[in-house]
């Protein structure tokens, strides 16, 4: 991409001698078509080109960032970085730059989706529940990422992704569904709409039930939220360093049926094949047969814990956030959802969680609510829709040995509290889940 | 910059839009994070770009770009029109758009020292010294952070608006984390996630971190050995910053008109409030008087015009416990038949302006924290937020705080850990029976309010003073 080549040439010649330098640029085209009350009400398209420059010299480090327009004069930009570098304290955590052998070139040209194409996907979704009120979004992204450093690394990669996520509402209920993929054409908007419409229809006139410990079936979105919390707060090596992670490597902390991977190398994985440092990502076992196998590391956390980097730096999140897995997959089991329901004497189906917040990081006790499709199951059958419940439950305990009854046989990309496209998961059948409050508090 | 805006807006109108507005922003930010006497993160950022909206029929389109070349600006206008046209593929009811006065004006946040003119080494040293001292006093991890924003904004519309604003915001905070056997406890100052206001470096200096370091280190360690917060129904006394978040979650979001109209239904949710109940619905006790005031000097959400060119205002939201007002923009106000409230803002040039809380605050009462404690026979006093969760209609909530104090017979008896409380919005506010006065009224700021898709982070203000809530369910644990 010419803008990157020009930028690199201009910056490179202004780098002070003896400095280690890392230059990154993210060029993105993002579009999101939003609908509510069954009509498109917000429709946005953005082109951005953000630049990050890191300098390390005399044991000091500075990162400054800008976009191509604000950058104006590359010489001034580097001078500003040097001035800030001089004001900076010693950086004891500096872990160096990746070597040139880590370079990767995956740059490609990807066609943008048009506003009309996104609107048509929205139409496909909305048309599945004609009498109901639809809301949601259809989005598409193209990102091109470039990294260069003074070790000679020169990496680039392209990625695209597209999503549809929506709900249908009736007077008394709502149902949601979600689809994600690499291209907009991959997105099954009608199928997502049909699922959401059925949940909303089946969920009409919900009844309140008493809080307590229930056997539960968690739908894709609910499972995704549990795993993203464990990924961000548990498997993130920064959490371990800060004394706030419940994860202990080589301990059997989860049920035998939990097998968790990070799979950036898989063809169907969304996102870049390189991390923010420009290093090639690798597929990784996170949990094997219930045993925790690794944290997500960045250069700095790997240095601090004296272990190998797993290449999980995220662009733009800052050095102090640690490593995040962006291609987490929970391996499928072999139990269809219908079989899960048949096996339950009394329990609840939860489609989606909402507003989950950590009460205690070390036990990962989290509180949140259910929404968009919850049903009481009795004697192997769905009996009735149920209203709002608040849970206060350790997410670690929810997946602990003995608490997984079965793992669903179908996985898909599922939305979570931390965004789209990060997790591909099946449904889960759990022995116990603790609901601490109902609609009356 | 206005000439850039004119090129883009003219292009949108020439393409066929019936209305267009646009903003050029120069946004500077500086963010510093420290841990245990060392800097963990120092980042300076500057971005420039344009965001343009076009209205075609009843459909909106928005396009943004970093590229301010003539060709790109013309393309931006055209694209905003094309996107709006595509919106009509899935159309519905006509969407009116309220008129507001056409204004040409400028405004700069009053401040003493621009935080970007202050040497970053002074700011870095403040954090290094604060966290180093806390660590030496026994904190397992001592954290500190400072953030500064300097945003120059040029707004113009096809109706003739030309408004320049320079908004300066500053703030930060420090925390002491203590790690025990299978648990962590934290104490933060001025509040969790930091305290932020409009203004310069003087905002941070006013916090006087040095006077709170010892207390934070001591309290975070003491919490490890403190008894658990008791479970039961009793009186709850909330310190100001926790009450500010309570206002944010259970009032601020609930009164956003876009939520009430269902525009946020799929993501942020809707509201338990229905427009038919405006001026009738009892939100809380007679002591409850909430205003949304974007004109409060020094509060975090203070400006002169919103991102649609509507003047900043003070709007009554709850008067003596009765719901009286909403947060609105030009489109949502027109749909609901209310006056536009000047409450629409965007997170940078690349995001669509949307309804955002301004300074949604609880007006002070005539009591004091001391009097409230003296008047309480059996209760818990809770300080500083640690977790928050509320349902998607803003009714059922559960909050956790960093520290609690058992209050018996008018006196603080003991510190308790892991304090939580839960409730239902109108019942909870209906139980507010004592409220501190102006002396303890603080302009708390929330710098991390997420809303919208694509995601936007908003800066909101919540003036509040300590208050008591009777018969609250306390001590929920998993």
Interface residues (C-beta under 8 A of the other chain):
Chain A: X30 X32 X33 X34 X35 X36 X37 X38 X39 X40 X41 X42 X43 X44 X45 X46 X47 X48 X49 X50 X61 X62 X63 X64 X65 X66 X67 X68 X69 X70 X80 X84 X87 X88 X89 X91 X92 X93 X114 X115 X116 X118 X119 X120 X122 X123 X126 X133 X135 X136 X137 X139 X165 X166 X167 X169 X174 X176 X242 X243 X244 X318 X319 X320 X354 X355 X356 X357 X358 X359 X360 X361 X362 X363 X365 X366 X367 X368 X369 X371 X388 X390 X391 X392 X393 X394 X419 X434 X436 X437 X439 X440 X441
Chain B: X26 X31 X33 X35 X38 X39 X40 X41 X42 X43 X44 X45 X46 X47 X48 X49 X59 X60 X61 X62 X63 X64 X65 X66 X67 X68 X79 X82 X83 X84 X85 X86 X87 X88 X89 X90 X91 X92 X93 X95 X119 X120 X121 X124 X128 X140 X141 X177 X179 X182 X183 X184 X261 X262 X263 X264 X265 X266 X267 X269 X350 X351 X352 X354 X386 X387 X388 X389 X390 X391 X392 X395 X396 X398 X400 X418 X420 X422 X423 X424 X427 X453 X454 X455 X473 X476 X477 X478
